[in-house]
Amino acid sequence: MLFKRSSLWTGVLVYVVAIFVEVSTREFVETTCRHNPIQNFRTGVYVDSSHTVQKRSDSQPLRIHVEFDSELDELPENYVNLVKNDLLPTAVKFLSQRINVRRPLSSPLLLYRDCNDGRTYRQSTQQHQFCWNECHKTTYCERFKIPERHLQACYECNENIDTCRSNGNTPAGQGLPHTDFVLYVQVADTRACMTPDTTAHASYCQLESFLDRPIAGYINICPSALSMNEADRNILLTTVKHEIIHSLGFSSSLFAFYRDDNGEPLTPRDANGMPPFNMERFVYQWSDRVIKQVKRYDWDTRNGLVIHSVQVMVTPKVKEEARRHFNCDSLEGIELENDGGGGTMFSHFEKRLLENEAMTGTHTHDRQFSRFTLAVLEDTGWYHVNYDLADQLVWGRDLGCDFVKKSCKSWMDIRKSRGQSLSPFCNIAQSDFFNFTCDSERTSLAICNLKKYEEDLPLEYQYFDSLPNTPGDELGKYGGTSYLADYCPFNQQVTYTNDKGQSKGTTCYLASNSLASTENVAAEYFGPQSICVNHASPWIREKCLSFDKQITWGAGCYQYHCSQEGLKIVIEGVNYLCLSEGRALDVSVKASYRHQGAIICPACKDFCDECPLEASSGLSSKEPGDEGECPRLPADAVGICVTECESDRDCGRNKKCCSNGCGQVCKEQVKTYNEGKFQFQIVL
């Protein structure tokens, strides 16, 4: 089945007959996190650990024990392996490499038991909490029944609290040695899974007594999210990492428990050692040393300036990273999400500012676990982090105070008045005819997600004074598809679905997104080391007397590599050297077809560690006949119109798929030596 991603003009030379090819159904990629922290988590769990808060040099990698629900084994075997042997081990290893715990546990981890009526009592002379009356027969972390071997002994007080002791009938289990955090994992159709676009949800259930660090958490993966498809697996893996980070501390219900570098609370505590409880939000209320409300008085809309109130995380490392990333020295910190309800609001970064950062509220592009996420974890006071392993985040980088403090209307108007790109925002409304561009990370082809809503958007999110072919009274209905990004439109990757429900995406590094040979007009390559590159013009594909020409165009996926000369874009085995950002390079290559078009060079520094100074000349560094390439053909060469191969992968070792003047055949690649004024071509 062909996935007709782009529209083409096809025809025959001399007698040109045009045929329009319909575009299959497309939709924007988006999954939403609805992190719902439980309100009855246990605090003050006594654990044996280091008696001092460790310095960075003395901290140890976070040790996470994963406990799977026995019912998980009832799933199909491939899904059991996916969860047990792939998703969770990969996510845990990823996080343990980046997070060190400041106060590692020195004895087996044991958790508190639940109490029958939920009431607990602590004596000043005792290390343990007591259940007022009786311990419950079972203890849960959210929906997961905690095994007896993970639980402390039952400690009970009578009704008058004059007799408190250990219940000898329920002794302590052996506990979890070499563990700082236990994660309980289920795959079940929970109520949260019934919400559209939800793939998993997580929380925490017990905090230790010394620094209030979470020591037990829970994650549920929605069964409908399980898939052996490569793209779906990658999305689910980043979701699992995202949800575990919520359990470790990035949660609005834990902000009030954050501590400074010395282990002192950032939010004042009452006589019982607890922060104040906000009955309206139903969370422990943080102080303004953690989150502060800030008003933006120059928030521009189509109706003029309005006041836009935001909640800003102002902890030290987060503030430092925000100012550095955006290049704005007056920035108070980083905004938290102000939409999405209790499951999303405040527990994620603002999507308008950090679009594909891993801890924003929706997945729309490849998630980047950047320095921002690590900074939040460090500012909890519970961890040290390894910033060297942070993912690079391109969105918003060095765009200044106008970008980070003002509305996207202000940004787009300023850029438009200067004749500059509106990136990372856009203003091209969706229609049946569309052109591709690249997402902010150049990992995927993308389309501007500006759409028309049925009703006017809230006044503070109406950004357009004019749009092509749009009446003035309709402008208030236009905005981006992601409300979490304050309806700011941006270029978003898409998936395509045919009439049989089969789909593929536009992520460049996934080979599963490869185009059928009949569709690949622009000689694109999907697979490892492939990036999105913008086109300077529509592409044409020719074979003998037939041709195809793109109608919808704009960008394509190509392999790249870094060399001493700089960034090279590889198209059908020919290397095109990008000497300067924004330069257009004409391309003409032969494979099964002759492909002609032009690419616009991306910045070398975005992909290569070492880049030469920009030069003023030079197009490609390798041509047919150069080292490792096809032999040169005489100008008047005419071959038999047969197709023995479509790419080098169809040929044997040291062979390439080469043109013979009309068709494609496998030929020995050549090595070229230059000696004096003579050139020798030697077959390998």
Rosetta blueprint (number, residue, H / E / L):
1 M L
2 L L
3 F L
4 K L
5 R L
6 S L
7 S L
8 L E
9 W E
10 T E
11 G E
12 V E
13 L L
14 V L
15 Y L
16 V L
17 V L
18 A L
19 I L
20 F E
21 V L
22 E L
23 V L
24 S L
25 T E
26 R E
27 E E
28 F E
29 V L
30 E L
31 T E
32 T E
33 C L
34 R L
35 H L
36 N L
37 P L
38 I L
39 Q L
40 N L
41 F L
42 R E
43 T E
44 G E
45 V E
46 Y L
47 V L
48 D L
49 S E
50 S L
51 H L
52 T L
53 V L
54 Q L
55 K L
56 R H
57 S H
58 D H
59 S L
60 Q E
61 P E
62 L L
63 R L
64 I E
65 H E
66 V E
67 E E
68 F E
69 D L
70 S H
71 E H
72 L H
73 D H
74 E H
75 L L
76 P L
77 E H
78 N H
79 Y H
80 V H
81 N H
82 L H
83 V H
84 K H
85 N H
86 D H
87 L H
88 L H
89 P H
90 T H
91 A H
92 V H
93 K H
94 F H
95 L H
96 S H
97 Q H
98 R H
99 I E
100 N E
101 V E
102 R L
103 R L
104 P L
105 L E
106 S L
107 S L
108 P L
109 L E
110 L L
111 L E
112 Y L
113 R L
114 D L
115 C E
116 N L
117 D L
118 G L
119 R L
120 T E
121 Y E
122 R E
123 Q L
124 S L
125 T L
126 Q L
127 Q L
128 H L
129 Q E
130 F E
131 C E
132 W E
133 N L
134 E L
135 C E
136 H L
137 K L
138 T L
139 T L
140 Y E
141 C E
142 E L
143 R L
144 F E
145 K E
146 I L
147 P L
148 E H
149 R H
150 H H
151 L E
152 Q L
153 A L
154 C E
155 Y E
156 E E
157 C E
158 N L
159 E L
160 N L
161 I L
162 D L
163 T L
164 C E
165 R E
166 S E
167 N E
168 G L
169 N L
170 T L
171 P L
172 A L
173 G L
174 Q L
175 G L
176 L E
177 P L
178 H L
179 T L
180 D L
181 F E
182 V E
183 L E
184 Y E
185 V E
186 Q E
187 V E
188 A L
189 D L
190 T L
191 R L
192 A H
193 C H
194 M H
195 T L
196 P L
197 D L
198 T L
199 T L
200 A E
201 H E
202 A E
203 S E
204 Y E
205 C E
206 Q E
207 L E
208 E E
209 S L
210 F L
211 L L
212 D L
213 R L
214 P E
215 I E
216 A E
217 G E
218 Y E
219 I E
220 N E
221 I E
222 C L
223 P H
224 S H
225 A H
226 L L
227 S L
228 M L
229 N L
230 E H
231 A H
232 D H
233 R H
234 N H
235 I H
236 L H
237 L H
238 T H
239 T H
240 V H
241 K H
242 H H
243 E H
244 I H
245 I H
246 H H
247 S H
248 L H
249 G L
250 F L
251 S L
252 S L
253 S L
254 L L
255 F H
256 A H
257 F H
258 Y L
259 R E
260 D L
261 D L
262 N L
263 G L
264 E L
265 P E
266 L L
267 T L
268 P L
269 R L
270 D L
271 A L
272 N L
273 G L
274 M L
275 P L
276 P L
277 F E
278 N E
279 M L
280 E L
281 R L
282 F L
283 V E
284 Y E
285 Q L
286 W L
287 S L
288 D L
289 R L
290 V L
291 I E
292 K E
293 Q E
294 V E
295 K E
296 R E
297 Y E
298 D E
299 W E
300 D E
301 T E
302 R L
303 N L
304 G E
305 L E
306 V E
307 I E
308 H E
309 S E
310 V E
311 Q E
312 V E
313 M E
314 V L
315 T L
316 P H
317 K H
318 V H
319 K H
320 E H
321 E H
322 A H
323 R H
324 R H
325 H H
326 F H
327 N L
328 C L
329 D L
330 S L
331 L L
332 E L
333 G L
334 I E
335 E E
336 L E
337 E L
338 N L
339 D L
340 G L
341 G L
342 G L
343 G L
344 T L
345 M L
346 F L
347 S L
348 H L
349 F E
350 E L
351 K L
352 R L
353 L L
354 L L
355 E L
356 N L
357 E E
358 A L
359 M L
360 T E
361 G L
362 T E
363 H E
364 T L
365 H L
366 D L
367 R L
368 Q E
369 F L
370 S L
371 R H
372 F H
373 T H
374 L H
375 A H
376 V H
377 L H
378 E H
379 D H
380 T L
381 G L
382 W L
383 Y E
384 H E
385 V E
386 N L
387 Y H
388 D H
389 L H
390 A L
391 D L
392 Q L
393 L L
394 V L
395 W L
396 G L
397 R L
398 D L
399 L L
400 G H
401 C H
402 D H
403 F H
404 V H
405 K H
406 K L
407 S L
408 C H
409 K H
410 S H
411 W H
412 M H
413 D H
414 I H
415 R H
416 K H
417 S H
418 R L
419 G L
420 Q L
421 S L
422 L L
423 S L
424 P L
425 F E
426 C L
427 N L
428 I L
429 A E
430 Q L
431 S L
432 D L
433 F L
434 F L
435 N L
436 F L
437 T E
438 C E
439 D L
440 S L
441 E L
442 R L
443 T L
444 S E
445 L E
446 A E
447 I E
448 C E
449 N L
450 L E
451 K E
452 K E
453 Y L
454 E L
455 E L
456 D L
457 L L
458 P L
459 L H
460 E H
461 Y H
462 Q L
463 Y L
464 F L
465 D L
466 S L
467 L L
468 P L
469 N L
470 T L
471 P L
472 G H
473 D H
474 E H
475 L H
476 G H
477 K H
478 Y E
479 G E
480 G E
481 T L
482 S L
483 Y H
484 L H
485 A H
486 D L
487 Y L
488 C L
489 P L
490 F E
491 N E
492 Q E
493 Q L
494 V E
495 T E
496 Y E
497 T E
498 N L
499 D L
500 K L
501 G L
502 Q L
503 S E
504 K E
505 G E
506 T L
507 T E
508 C L
509 Y L
510 L L
511 A H
512 S H
513 N H
514 S L
515 L L
516 A L
517 S L
518 T L
519 E L
520 N L
521 V L
522 A L
523 A L
524 E L
525 Y L
526 F L
527 G L
528 P L
529 Q L
530 S E
531 I E
532 C E
533 V E
534 N E
535 H E
536 A E
537 S E
538 P E
539 W E
540 I E
541 R E
542 E E
543 K E
544 C L
545 L L
546 S E
547 F E
548 D E
549 K E
550 Q E
551 I L
552 T L
553 W L
554 G L
555 A E
556 G E
557 C E
558 Y E
559 Q E
560 Y E
561 H E
562 C E
563 S E
564 Q L
565 E L
566 G E
567 L E
568 K E
569 I E
570 V E
571 I E
572 E L
573 G L
574 V E
575 N E
576 Y E
577 L E
578 C E
579 L L
580 S L
581 E L
582 G L
583 R L
584 A E
585 L E
586 D E
587 V E
588 S E
589 V E
590 K E
591 A L
592 S L
593 Y L
594 R E
595 H E
596 Q E
597 G E
598 A E
599 I E
600 I E
601 C L
602 P L
603 A L
604 C H
605 K H
606 D H
607 F L
608 C L
609 D L
610 E L
611 C L
612 P L
613 L L
614 E L
615 A L
616 S L
617 S L
618 G L
619 L L
620 S E
621 S L
622 K L
623 E L
624 P L
625 G L
626 D L
627 E L
628 G L
629 E E
630 C L
631 P L
632 R L
633 L L
634 P L
635 A L
636 D L
637 A L
638 V L
639 G L
640 I L
641 C L
642 V L
643 T E
644 E L
645 C L
646 E L
647 S L
648 D H
649 R H
650 D H
651 C L
652 G L
653 R L
654 N L
655 K E
656 K E
657 C E
658 C E
659 S E
660 N L
661 G L
662 C L
663 G L
664 Q E
665 V E
666 C E
667 K E
668 E E
669 Q L
670 V E
671 K E
672 T E
673 Y E
674 N E
675 E E
676 G L
677 K L
678 F E
679 Q E
680 F E
681 Q E
682 I E
683 V E
684 L L
